[in-house]
Amino acid sequence: MRLHAVIEHGDQKTRKVFLSDPTILSHRWRDVQFSDIDQSHACNMPGYSKIEGCCIQAHEDGYRYVWIDTCCINKSSSSELSKAINSMYLWDKKAQICYAYLDDVSRYDTLIAEFSNSQWFQKRMDSPGARCPQQCHIFSRDWEEIGSKSSFAPLIKQITGIDRSVLLTNYQEEVSGAKRMSWATRRRTTRVEDRAYSLLGLFGVHMPTIYGEGENAFVRLQIEIMKSFNDQSIFAWKSHQGDTSGLLASSPDDFAESRDVVRISSDSFRSIFPNSTVSTPFIRSDDVRRTLD
């Protein structure tokens, strides 16, 4: 993976591309791209000051490298983009620290209101808060630290529905698939496929990225989840569009009312419904038969 390094030369800091381990920036995708970063016009582009601010902050905190998705991924290469999207969650988990930069939050006297309405919760490529390292510092537009993921955990839970325990530990294995899907109901992406691809790490699954497939990306995601997990909550969804897509949901929005869905084991199910005669169900997809717990 490519990273940016901050090297100090007197009063100036320059950025070069290296291969190494990451410290990450969590932000909105509205930035200088990989093809721009080494060009002279980059410093005049929207978003460049954010990259510079991130590098300065990382340098002050004693870090040599930062990873910023927009300018560290060559999106003109479909293979590199697919690999990056499938690897982001792992890279984030390995990061030493995360800087969450909210460019639409600036005032302390209206901090809570601005934070609650920040586009960061809608325009991130991932599920805000669920994927960031445990050490996550939150900054305002002027790179003033306004708190941390820990200090904002109650408010982030209120906004996203992500459990405080998940925010503080990143441990989500016991959370039902339907509930994890509900965390993405507010997410908005430029490409419809990214609504599905951004959830790959959240479920620990991998699949090729095929831009142009539209909502079928979300169907493929659900199939990959069913291949990997015995979790029937994937069917706990409700469409509000007046149409149906069969057994599988057509969008994360269909899980908006699934925040209270919890997982139970087979033994627990039998203790609740001791007289049930329902045999263990299964689903068939691409000639692959998966038994569901």
DODO-385314 format. One record per residue (C-alpha): z, y, x; chain. Coordinates in steps of 0.05 Angstrom, whole numbers, plus 5000, padded with zeros to 4 digits. Example, Ala and Ser with C-alpha at 12.3 -4.5 7.8 and 13.67 -1.06 7.14 Angstrom:
// DODO-385314
<<5156; 4910; 5246>; "A">
<<5143; 4979; 5273>; "A">
This chain:
// DODO-385314
<<5000; 5000; 5000>; "A">
<<4986; 5071; 5023>; "A">
<<5043; 5121; 5031>; "A">
<<5048; 5194; 5051>; "A">
<<5090; 5212; 5112>; "A">
<<5121; 5280; 5124>; "A">
<<5119; 5300; 5197>; "A">
<<5152; 5365; 5217>; "A">
<<5116; 5412; 5265>; "A">
<<5155; 5476; 5271>; "A">
<<5156; 5508; 5202>; "A">
<<5098; 5468; 5176>; "A">
<<5096; 5398; 5146>; "A">
<<5032; 5357; 5145>; "A">
<<5015; 5295; 5105>; "A">
<<4978; 5234; 5130>; "A">
<<4963; 5165; 5100>; "A">
<<5001; 5106; 5129>; "A">
<<5019; 5034; 5110>; "A">
<<5093; 5022; 5101>; "A">
<<5150; 5013; 5050>; "A">
<<5158; 5064; 4994>; "A">
<<5203; 5119; 4968>; "A">
<<5173; 5138; 4901>; "A">
<<5159; 5198; 4857>; "A">
<<5162; 5189; 4782>; "A">
<<5121; 5241; 4747>; "A">
<<5064; 5255; 4698>; "A">
<<4993; 5236; 4717>; "A">
<<4962; 5305; 4723>; "A">
<<4950; 5312; 4797>; "A">
<<4913; 5313; 4862>; "A">
<<4876; 5246; 4869>; "A">
<<4867; 5200; 4929>; "A">
<<4797; 5228; 4942>; "A">
<<4825; 5299; 4944>; "A">
<<4888; 5293; 4986>; "A">
<<4856; 5301; 5054>; "A">
<<4807; 5355; 5032>; "A">
<<4816; 5429; 5045>; "A">
<<4813; 5446; 4971>; "A">
<<4872; 5401; 4954>; "A">
<<4924; 5456; 4966>; "A">
<<4892; 5498; 4911>; "A">
<<4893; 5442; 4859>; "A">
<<4943; 5435; 4802>; "A">
<<4997; 5387; 4822>; "A">
<<4992; 5399; 4897>; "A">
<<5058; 5438; 4898>; "A">
<<5092; 5377; 4867>; "A">
<<5068; 5333; 4924>; "A">
<<5090; 5384; 4975>; "A">
<<5158; 5391; 4940>; "A">
<<5167; 5316; 4940>; "A">
<<5152; 5311; 5014>; "A">
<<5200; 5368; 5030>; "A">
<<5255; 5337; 4988>; "A">
<<5244; 5268; 5020>; "A">
<<5247; 5300; 5089>; "A">
<<5312; 5336; 5073>; "A">
<<5341; 5270; 5048>; "A">
<<5323; 5235; 5112>; "A">
<<5264; 5194; 5088>; "A">
<<5198; 5189; 5126>; "A">
<<5153; 5162; 5071>; "A">
<<5138; 5175; 4998>; "A">
<<5093; 5138; 4949>; "A">
<<5059; 5179; 4896>; "A">
<<5014; 5138; 4851>; "A">
<<4961; 5190; 4837>; "A">
<<4943; 5203; 4910>; "A">
<<4962; 5137; 4942>; "A">
<<4916; 5093; 4900>; "A">
<<4841; 5095; 4909>; "A">
<<4822; 5090; 4836>; "A">
<<4747; 5088; 4852>; "A">
<<4760; 5017; 4876>; "A">
<<4770; 4972; 4815>; "A">
<<4802; 4917; 4857>; "A">
<<4851; 4965; 4890>; "A">
<<4869; 4996; 4823>; "A">
<<4880; 4928; 4791>; "A">
<<4924; 4905; 4848>; "A">
<<4964; 4970; 4847>; "A">
<<4976; 4966; 4772>; "A">
<<4999; 4894; 4777>; "A">
<<5045; 4911; 4836>; "A">
<<5076; 4977; 4815>; "A">
<<5139; 4947; 4785>; "A">
<<5154; 4908; 4849>; "A">
<<5140; 4968; 4892>; "A">
<<5187; 5010; 4850>; "A">
<<5243; 4959; 4854>; "A">
<<5237; 4957; 4929>; "A">
<<5239; 5033; 4936>; "A">
<<5301; 5065; 4968>; "A">
<<5303; 5123; 4919>; "A">
<<5263; 5154; 4863>; "A">
<<5251; 5228; 4849>; "A">
<<5237; 5240; 4775>; "A">
<<5200; 5306; 4771>; "A">
<<5198; 5339; 4702>; "A">
<<5150; 5398; 4707>; "A">
<<5166; 5421; 4636>; "A">
<<5241; 5427; 4647>; "A">
<<5266; 5492; 4678>; "A">
<<5324; 5526; 4644>; "A">
<<5396; 5505; 4649>; "A">
<<5416; 5540; 4584>; "A">
<<5365; 5498; 4546>; "A">
<<5367; 5437; 4592>; "A">
<<5384; 5384; 4540>; "A">
<<5331; 5408; 4491>; "A">
<<5277; 5413; 4545>; "A">
<<5296; 5346; 4575>; "A">
<<5294; 5312; 4507>; "A">
<<5224; 5340; 4493>; "A">
<<5196; 5329; 4562>; "A">
<<5126; 5299; 4565>; "A">
<<5153; 5254; 4621>; "A">
<<5176; 5206; 4567>; "A">
<<5106; 5201; 4537>; "A">
<<5058; 5209; 4595>; "A">
<<5088; 5165; 4649>; "A">
<<5047; 5104; 4671>; "A">
<<5110; 5062; 4661>; "A">
<<5170; 5060; 4615>; "A">
<<5211; 5119; 4639>; "A">
<<5278; 5098; 4666>; "A">
<<5269; 5023; 4659>; "A">
<<5227; 5016; 4722>; "A">
<<5258; 5067; 4768>; "A">
<<5305; 5045; 4824>; "A">
<<5379; 5050; 4809>; "A">
<<5383; 5111; 4854>; "A">
<<5341; 5159; 4814>; "A">
<<5349; 5235; 4820>; "A">
<<5320; 5280; 4767>; "A">
<<5289; 5347; 4785>; "A">
<<5266; 5408; 4745>; "A">
<<5201; 5446; 4753>; "A">
<<5229; 5485; 4812>; "A">
<<5254; 5422; 4848>; "A">
<<5326; 5436; 4829>; "A">
<<5365; 5372; 4820>; "A">
<<5391; 5371; 4748>; "A">
<<5422; 5302; 4747>; "A">
<<5409; 5229; 4758>; "A">
<<5387; 5169; 4717>; "A">
<<5461; 5150; 4713>; "A">
<<5485; 5218; 4688>; "A">
<<5428; 5223; 4638>; "A">
<<5433; 5150; 4615>; "A">
<<5463; 5165; 4546>; "A">
<<5409; 5216; 4531>; "A">
<<5353; 5172; 4559>; "A">
<<5378; 5115; 4515>; "A">
<<5377; 5161; 4454>; "A">
<<5305; 5183; 4470>; "A">
<<5274; 5117; 4491>; "A">
<<5319; 5064; 4461>; "A">
<<5328; 5032; 4529>; "A">
<<5398; 5002; 4535>; "A">
<<5445; 5038; 4582>; "A">
<<5460; 4972; 4618>; "A">
<<5385; 4964; 4632>; "A">
<<5379; 5036; 4657>; "A">
<<5437; 5027; 4705>; "A">
<<5421; 4957; 4730>; "A">
<<5347; 4946; 4716>; "A">
<<5367; 4877; 4691>; "A">
<<5328; 4863; 4627>; "A">
<<5317; 4788; 4627>; "A">
<<5363; 4778; 4567>; "A">
<<5329; 4833; 4526>; "A">
<<5281; 4807; 4474>; "A">
<<5207; 4818; 4483>; "A">
<<5203; 4857; 4417>; "A">
<<5257; 4905; 4439>; "A">
<<5222; 4916; 4506>; "A">
<<5158; 4931; 4469>; "A">
<<5195; 4982; 4426>; "A">
<<5211; 5022; 4489>; "A">
<<5137; 5037; 4496>; "A">
<<5125; 5064; 4425>; "A">
<<5127; 5137; 4449>; "A">
<<5081; 5124; 4508>; "A">
<<5014; 5159; 4508>; "A">
<<4960; 5147; 4560>; "A">
<<4891; 5177; 4573>; "A">
<<4861; 5107; 4572>; "A">
<<4881; 5062; 4515>; "A">
<<4882; 5002; 4562>; "A">
<<4937; 5033; 4604>; "A">
<<4986; 5026; 4546>; "A">
<<4982; 4951; 4558>; "A">
<<4975; 4952; 4634>; "A">
<<5036; 4997; 4642>; "A">
<<5079; 4941; 4611>; "A">
<<5059; 4886; 4659>; "A">
<<5118; 4896; 4705>; "A">
<<5166; 4903; 4647>; "A">
<<5150; 4830; 4628>; "A">
<<5137; 4804; 4698>; "A">
<<5066; 4782; 4681>; "A">
<<4999; 4794; 4715>; "A">
<<4928; 4800; 4690>; "A">
<<4863; 4832; 4712>; "A">
<<4850; 4903; 4689>; "A">
<<4786; 4912; 4650>; "A">
<<4774; 4984; 4631>; "A">
<<4730; 4988; 4571>; "A">
<<4763; 4930; 4533>; "A">
<<4803; 4979; 4490>; "A">
<<4859; 4950; 4447>; "A">
<<4841; 4879; 4469>; "A">
<<4882; 4895; 4532>; "A">
<<4945; 4893; 4490>; "A">
<<4925; 4827; 4458>; "A">
<<4914; 4797; 4527>; "A">
<<4982; 4823; 4549>; "A">
<<5016; 4788; 4491>; "A">
<<4980; 4723; 4507>; "A">
<<5003; 4727; 4580>; "A">
<<5074; 4739; 4556>; "A">
<<5072; 4678; 4511>; "A">
<<5047; 4636; 4569>; "A">
<<5106; 4657; 4611>; "A">
<<5165; 4663; 4562>; "A">
<<5195; 4624; 4505>; "A">
<<5209; 4685; 4462>; "A">
<<5187; 4685; 4390>; "A">
<<5207; 4758; 4381>; "A">
<<5137; 4775; 4405>; "A">
<<5118; 4764; 4332>; "A">
<<5171; 4812; 4305>; "A">
<<5125; 4871; 4292>; "A">
<<5100; 4910; 4233>; "A">
<<5034; 4948; 4227>; "A">
<<5035; 5017; 4195>; "A">
<<4959; 5027; 4198>; "A">
<<4943; 4987; 4136>; "A">
<<4904; 4935; 4175>; "A">
<<4925; 4872; 4211>; "A">
<<4903; 4840; 4276>; "A">
<<4925; 4770; 4259>; "A">
<<4984; 4738; 4293>; "A">
<<4988; 4789; 4349>; "A">
<<5002; 4864; 4346>; "A">
<<4946; 4913; 4362>; "A">
<<4991; 4966; 4394>; "A">
<<5061; 4977; 4421>; "A">
<<5071; 5024; 4362>; "A">
<<5075; 4962; 4317>; "A">
<<5142; 4947; 4350>; "A">
<<5173; 5014; 4331>; "A">
<<5223; 4980; 4284>; "A">
<<5241; 4923; 4332>; "A">
<<5295; 4957; 4373>; "A">
<<5349; 4913; 4342>; "A">
<<5314; 4846; 4353>; "A">
<<5356; 4802; 4398>; "A">
<<5343; 4735; 4431>; "A">
<<5382; 4673; 4412>; "A">
<<5379; 4604; 4444>; "A">
<<5358; 4541; 4407>; "A">
<<5431; 4517; 4405>; "A">
<<5453; 4583; 4374>; "A">
<<5396; 4578; 4323>; "A">
<<5417; 4508; 4303>; "A">
<<5490; 4529; 4296>; "A">
<<5469; 4586; 4249>; "A">
<<5419; 4542; 4210>; "A">
<<5448; 4471; 4217>; "A">
<<5406; 4444; 4159>; "A">
<<5340; 4472; 4182>; "A">
<<5284; 4422; 4183>; "A">
<<5235; 4467; 4219>; "A">
<<5208; 4432; 4280>; "A">
<<5198; 4469; 4345>; "A">
<<5136; 4513; 4334>; "A">
<<5081; 4523; 4384>; "A">
<<5022; 4568; 4395>; "A">
<<4953; 4550; 4420>; "A">
<<4912; 4599; 4461>; "A">
<<4852; 4584; 4505>; "A">
<<4870; 4510; 4500>; "A">
<<4938; 4524; 4528>; "A">
<<4996; 4498; 4486>; "A">
<<5062; 4533; 4494>; "A">
<<5126; 4509; 4462>; "A">
<<5168; 4567; 4437>; "A">
<<5243; 4563; 4442>; "A">
